[in-house]
Amino acid sequence: MNTSSEYTRPPMTRGVDPQRMNWLWQLVLQSTHLDPQRVREALNAVGIPATDARIESWSVPDRADNYFPLTLAEMERNLRALVALEIAEARRAASASDESPRDSSDQRLTDQA
């Protein structure tokens, strides 16, 4: 087996470049096709106020007036909020489908029993 092609852990650095965090966040949004408004909805759903300006500040260049660096903790919080929103929506959908009226074929089967 050729070990030169195996995954190697990148070197650890002590600090995190905020601009890189913002770029990483943009890659997450792009690769998952997430709308920034969906992130805002998720944050608001877990009680974290997120304004349009704050959401936008993560996607502008570091020299822009409205730039605000995203921290690793914020990125994790954003992702956890999105996961929580997805879980809540899936539960609501499952609950709604359990409570929806059965179609006529289901009713006929019940009536015949």
C-alpha positions as CSV (number, residue, x, y, z in Angstrom):
1,M,0.0,0.0,0.0
2,N,1.3,3.4,-0.9
3,T,1.3,5.6,2.2
4,S,2.1,8.8,0.4
5,S,-1.4,9.1,-0.9
6,E,-3.0,8.6,2.5
7,Y,-4.7,11.4,4.3
8,T,-2.4,13.4,6.5
9,R,-3.6,15.7,9.2
10,P,-3.0,19.4,8.4
11,P,-0.7,21.2,10.8
12,M,-2.4,22.7,13.8
13,T,-2.1,26.4,14.3
14,R,-2.7,28.3,17.5
15,G,-4.9,31.0,15.9
16,V,-7.7,31.0,13.5
17,D,-7.7,33.6,10.8
18,P,-11.2,35.3,10.9
19,Q,-11.2,35.9,7.2
20,R,-10.6,32.2,6.5
21,M,-13.5,31.4,8.8
22,N,-15.7,33.7,6.8
23,W,-14.5,32.0,3.6
24,L,-15.0,28.6,5.1
25,W,-18.6,29.6,6.1
26,Q,-19.2,30.7,2.5
27,L,-18.0,27.3,1.3
28,V,-20.4,25.6,3.7
29,L,-23.3,27.7,2.4
30,Q,-22.4,27.1,-1.3
31,S,-21.7,23.4,-1.0
32,T,-25.0,22.7,0.9
33,H,-27.0,25.2,-1.2
34,L,-28.0,27.0,2.0
35,D,-29.7,30.3,1.8
36,P,-28.3,32.8,4.4
37,Q,-32.0,33.6,5.3
38,R,-32.4,29.9,6.3
39,V,-29.4,30.4,8.7
40,R,-31.2,33.4,10.1
41,E,-34.4,31.5,10.5
42,A,-32.5,28.7,12.3
43,L,-30.7,31.1,14.6
44,N,-34.0,32.9,15.4
45,A,-35.7,29.6,16.1
46,V,-33.2,28.8,18.8
47,G,-33.5,32.3,20.4
48,I,-30.4,33.9,18.8
49,P,-31.3,37.2,17.2
50,A,-29.6,37.5,13.9
51,T,-30.0,40.5,11.7
52,D,-29.7,40.7,8.0
53,A,-26.7,43.0,8.5
54,R,-25.0,40.4,10.7
55,I,-25.7,37.6,8.3
56,E,-24.4,39.7,5.4
57,S,-21.3,40.7,7.3
58,W,-20.0,37.1,7.1
59,S,-19.9,37.2,3.3
60,V,-18.2,40.5,2.5
61,P,-14.5,41.1,2.0
62,D,-12.5,42.0,5.1
63,R,-12.0,45.5,3.8
64,A,-15.7,46.2,3.5
65,D,-17.3,48.6,6.1
66,N,-19.8,46.0,7.1
67,Y,-17.3,43.1,7.5
68,F,-17.5,41.2,10.7
69,P,-15.3,38.2,11.4
70,L,-17.0,34.9,12.0
71,T,-15.6,32.9,14.9
72,L,-15.3,29.1,15.1
73,A,-17.8,29.2,18.0
74,E,-20.3,31.1,15.8
75,M,-19.9,28.7,12.9
76,E,-20.6,25.8,15.2
77,R,-23.6,27.5,16.7
78,N,-24.9,28.3,13.2
79,L,-24.6,24.7,12.2
80,R,-26.1,23.3,15.4
81,A,-29.1,25.8,14.9
82,L,-29.6,24.5,11.4
83,V,-29.5,20.9,12.5
84,A,-32.0,21.7,15.3
85,L,-34.3,23.4,12.8
86,E,-34.1,20.4,10.4
87,I,-35.0,18.0,13.2
88,A,-37.9,20.2,14.4
89,E,-39.3,20.4,10.9
90,A,-39.0,16.7,10.3
91,R,-40.8,16.0,13.6
92,R,-43.6,18.4,12.6
93,A,-43.9,16.8,9.2
94,A,-44.0,13.3,10.7
95,S,-46.6,14.5,13.3
96,A,-48.7,16.1,10.6
97,S,-48.7,13.0,8.4
98,D,-49.7,10.9,11.4
99,E,-52.6,13.2,12.1
100,S,-53.7,13.6,8.5
101,P,-57.0,11.9,7.5
102,R,-56.6,8.5,5.9
103,D,-57.5,8.2,2.3
104,S,-60.6,6.3,1.2
105,S,-58.7,3.0,0.6
106,D,-57.5,3.0,4.2
107,Q,-61.0,3.7,5.4
108,R,-62.4,0.8,3.3
109,L,-59.9,-1.6,4.8
110,T,-60.9,-0.4,8.3
111,D,-64.6,-0.7,7.5
112,Q,-64.1,-4.3,6.2
113,A,-62.3,-5.4,9.3
